[in-house]
Amino acid sequence: MARKARIQRLELPAGRRVLVVSDIHGSLPLFQGLLDRAGYGPDDILVLLGDLVEKGQDSLAVLRYVMDLSTRRTVYCVKGNCDDLVTEFVDSPQVRPEFFHHYLNVWRNRCTLLQMGQEAGFETRSPEDLPALRQVILDHFGPELAFLKSMPEILLTPDYLFVHGGVEDEDRLEDMEAWRCMKNDNFLDQGRVFRRWCIVGHTPVTLYHPHIPTSNPLISQAQHIVSIDGGCALHLDAQLNALVLPRTPGEDFTFFAYDGLPTAMALDRQEETAESANVRWGHNQVEVLLRGGALCRCRHLESGREVDVLTDYLYRSGDQTLCKESTDYRPAVEPGDILSIVRRLADRALVKKNGVTGWYFGRLCRPPQA
C-alpha cells in the first residue's frame, strides 16, 4: 500500500525573513554562494523544498551542511524524490534492484549512495554488491538516514503550502500519496489553483518556457503557485534561487539567484531577438544540418527553427539526435552590462543576463573590481 504524505503544520513568526530554496542537488558551493548573496543570517527562516542530494558532486557534504545548520538556525525541510531515493534503497531492499544498479552506473560519483560507500571504504562494481552497500550505509550513516527520514512531504502554514513536486487538492492533503507529492512533473501546466500560495520545486522552470531560456522563479498569480527550481546540477547555465516571502500580505515576492559562473563586462550593444527557441529537455530532438567544430547547425524539430548547437551538447538516444539545453536567443545588452559566461567561442559567447541564457556577439572584458 502506498504511503500517505506526512504533513507538518506550523506558524511562521511575523517579522522574520523567510527564504525558500529548492533542488540543491549536491551543489554545496552554489548553496553557500546563494546564502552569502542573500545575506542569510541567524534571524532568517530557511525552507528547503527537497532534493538536497543526488546529481551533484557534494551530495553527502550538502546533507551534513544542512543537518548542522538545522542545529543552529531555524530550518525546515520537505522531502524530494531524490532524497527519498536514498531512504528507499535502505528501507526496501526488495524494490527496484535493476533501477538502482542502473542509477548508480549512470551517476556514479554524483550518487549519494556511492559517496557514502566510498567514504566507508566500500566500492560498488556489480549488482551483487548492492546488498553489501546497503548494509554499509545502515552501519555507518545512521544520523544522515534519520535526518532524511524525518523530512515531511508537506509543510503547511495558514498562508503557504510548501511541497517538492506538487499536490492535487489542498483540501485533501491527508489523502495524498507521498510519492505523488515528491514527483509531480510539470505541475504548473496541470491547471490547478490554490487559496494558499503553493511553493514548489522539482520541475526546472526553464522547461515551462518554449522561447526564452530563463532560470528565474516563475510566479503564477492566477494559480497561486510559485515554481523555483533553477535546474541546479542539471545544466551549465543553471542557478540556485532563494525566494523571499512577502513580510506583509499584498507585497510582492522577491528572490536572489546564484550560478557560480565567471563574469565579464560587455563592451558592445546588442539588440534582443524578436523570436527565438528554447530547446529544452523533453523538447530537444534536432536534425544536424551542418557539422562544425565548436558548433553544429541544427533544425529543432518541434519549432522548425535552425539553431546553432554546441557540438558537445549533441548526443544520440536510439535513432534520435538530441541536444542539451540550447537556444538561438540573443538578449538585449548594453555596454557596461555584467554577464555570466557559460561558454566563450571565437566569435560569440553563451551568456546569462538576469537569469536568462542567450548568445552575445559583442566584445567582452574583465569586469571592474568590486
ABEGO torsion letter per residue (X at the ends): XBBBBBBBBBBBBBGBBBBBBBGAGGBAAAAAAAAAAAGBBAABBBBBAEGABEGBAAAAAAAAAAAAAAAABBBBBBBBAAAAAAAAAAABAABGAAAAAAAAAAAEAABAAAAAAAAAGBBBABAAAAAAAAAAAAAAAAAAAAAAAABBABBBBAABBBBAAEBABAAAAAABBAAAAABBBGAAAAGBBBABBBBBBGBBAAAABAABBBABBBBBAAAGBBBABAGBGABAABBBBBBBBBABBGBBBBBBBBAGBBBBBBABBBBBBABBBBBBBGAABBBBABBBBABBBBBBAAAGBBBBBBAAABBBBEABBBBBBBBABBBBBBBGBBBBBABBBAABBBBBBGGBBBBBABBBBBBBBX
